[in-house]
């Protein structure tokens, strides 16, 4: 196995930093949401409190991810809608994991159920990070609809130089 090159290491660092920011922002919103559901459920039904907090926390988390995790310039309700879709997919994934568990083992211990749920949540979180980074907050080249690389201007300059040298 070969050691990673400096270029690979430099490319990985921003990704890891973005993931750490994603976890901190998402975790912070998750903890605040947990407290909010408990407080609201004393005044309104739990299902209503949960729905309300889920919507508000998704909007807040999306803004935090846009500004802090991914430092993106993309804004608007379209961003929030696409982010909401990633939340729905994550919910479906974790629910599916629990349904599979209960189909295989109708009466699992709380430890096993929690392990399955947390494992599914971790996988869903990683998937959500990737979708948010690439699809929701990825900088798109307007003309071609492709994700634009941070080093694109440098690469464009190299390509132009290569073409000029070849001619």
C-alpha positions in Angstrom: 0.0 0.0 0.0 1.4 3.4 -0.9 1.3 6.5 1.3 -1.1 9.3 0.2 0.5 12.0 -1.8 0.5 15.6 -0.6 -2.1 16.5 -3.2 -4.4 13.7 -1.9 -3.9 14.8 1.7 -4.7 18.4 0.8 -7.8 17.3 -1.0 -9.0 15.2 2.0 -8.6 17.9 4.7 -11.4 20.3 3.5 -13.7 17.3 3.1 -13.0 16.1 6.7 -13.3 19.7 8.0 -16.7 20.0 6.2 -17.8 16.7 7.7 -16.8 17.7 11.2 -18.7 21.0 10.8 -21.7 19.0 9.4 -21.7 16.7 12.5 -21.4 19.6 14.9 -24.1 21.7 13.3 -26.5 18.8 12.8 -25.8 17.4 16.3 -26.4 20.8 17.9 -29.7 21.2 16.0 -30.6 17.6 17.0 -30.0 18.3 20.7 -31.9 21.6 20.6 -34.8 19.8 18.7 -34.9 17.1 21.3 -35.4 19.7 24.1 -37.9 21.7 22.0 -40.1 18.6 21.4 -40.1 17.8 25.2 -41.0 21.4 26.1 -43.7 21.7 23.3 -45.3 18.4 24.1 -46.3 19.7 27.5 -48.6 22.2 25.7 -49.5 20.4 22.4 -49.8 16.8 21.3 -46.4 15.0 20.9 -47.0 14.2 17.2 -47.8 17.9 16.4 -44.8 19.0 18.5 -42.6 16.6 16.7 -43.8 17.6 13.2 -43.4 21.3 14.0 -39.9 20.9 15.5 -38.9 18.6 12.5 -39.8 21.3 10.0 -38.2 24.2 11.9 -35.1 22.2 12.7 -34.7 21.1 9.1 -34.8 24.8 8.0 -32.4 25.9 10.7 -30.0 23.0 10.0 -30.1 23.6 6.3 -29.1 27.3 6.8 -26.3 26.2 9.2 -25.1 23.6 6.8 -25.2 26.2 3.9 -23.3 28.8 5.9 -21.0 26.8 8.1 -20.7 23.2 6.9 -20.4 23.8 3.2 -19.9 27.5 3.0 -22.1 27.7 0.0 -23.6 30.7 -1.8 -26.7 28.8 -2.9 -29.8 30.1 -1.3 -33.6 29.9 -1.5 -36.5 27.6 -0.9 -35.2 25.2 -3.5 -32.2 24.5 -1.3 -34.5 23.9 1.7 -36.8 21.6 -0.4 -33.9 19.5 -1.6 -32.5 19.3 1.9 -35.9 18.3 3.2 -35.9 15.5 0.6 -32.6 14.2 2.1 -34.3 14.3 5.6 -37.2 12.3 4.2 -34.9 9.7 2.6 -32.9 9.4 5.9 -36.2 8.9 7.8 -37.3 6.2 5.3 -33.9 4.5 5.6 -33.9 4.4 9.5 -37.5 3.4 9.6 -36.8 0.6 7.1 -33.9 -0.6 9.2 -36.2 -0.8 12.2 -39.0 -2.5 10.3 -36.5 -5.1 9.0 -35.2 -5.7 12.6 -38.8 -6.2 13.9 -39.5 -8.5 10.9 -36.5 -10.7 11.7 -36.8 -10.4 15.5 -40.3 -9.4 16.7 -39.2 -8.7 20.3 -35.6 -7.3 20.2 -33.9 -6.0 23.3 -33.8 -2.2 23.6 -30.0 -2.4 23.2 -30.3 -4.2 19.8 -33.1 -1.9 18.6 -31.0 1.2 19.6 -27.9 -0.3 18.0 -29.8 -0.9 14.7 -31.3 2.6 14.9 -28.0 4.4 15.6 -26.2 2.4 12.9 -28.9 3.2 10.4 -28.8 6.9 11.5 -25.0 7.0 11.1 -25.2 5.6 7.6 -28.1 7.9 6.7 -26.1 10.8 8.0 -23.1 10.0 5.9 -25.4 9.6 2.9 -27.1 12.9 3.7 -23.7 14.6 4.0 -22.7 13.4 0.5 -26.1 14.4 -1.0 -26.0 17.9 0.6 -22.4 18.4 -0.4 -22.8 17.3 -4.0 -26.4 17.9 -5.0 -27.8 20.5 -2.6 -24.8 22.8 -2.0 -22.5 21.8 -4.8 -21.4 24.9 -6.8 -22.8 24.3 -10.3 -21.3 25.7 -13.5 -24.5 27.4 -14.8 -23.7 26.8 -18.5 -23.0 23.1 -18.3 -24.9 22.1 -15.1 -21.8 20.3 -13.7 -20.3 20.7 -10.3 -17.5 23.1 -10.5 -14.2 22.3 -8.8 -12.5 24.9 -6.5 -9.4 24.5 -8.7 -11.3 24.9 -11.9 -9.8 28.3 -12.8 -6.3 26.8 -12.2 -7.2 23.8 -14.3 -8.7 26.0 -17.0 -5.5 28.0 -17.1 -3.5 24.8 -17.4 -5.7 23.6 -20.2 -5.4 26.9 -22.1 -1.6 26.8 -21.7 -1.5 23.2 -22.9 -3.6 24.1 -25.9 -1.4 27.1 -26.6 1.7 25.0 -26.4 0.3 22.3 -28.7 -0.5 24.9 -31.4 
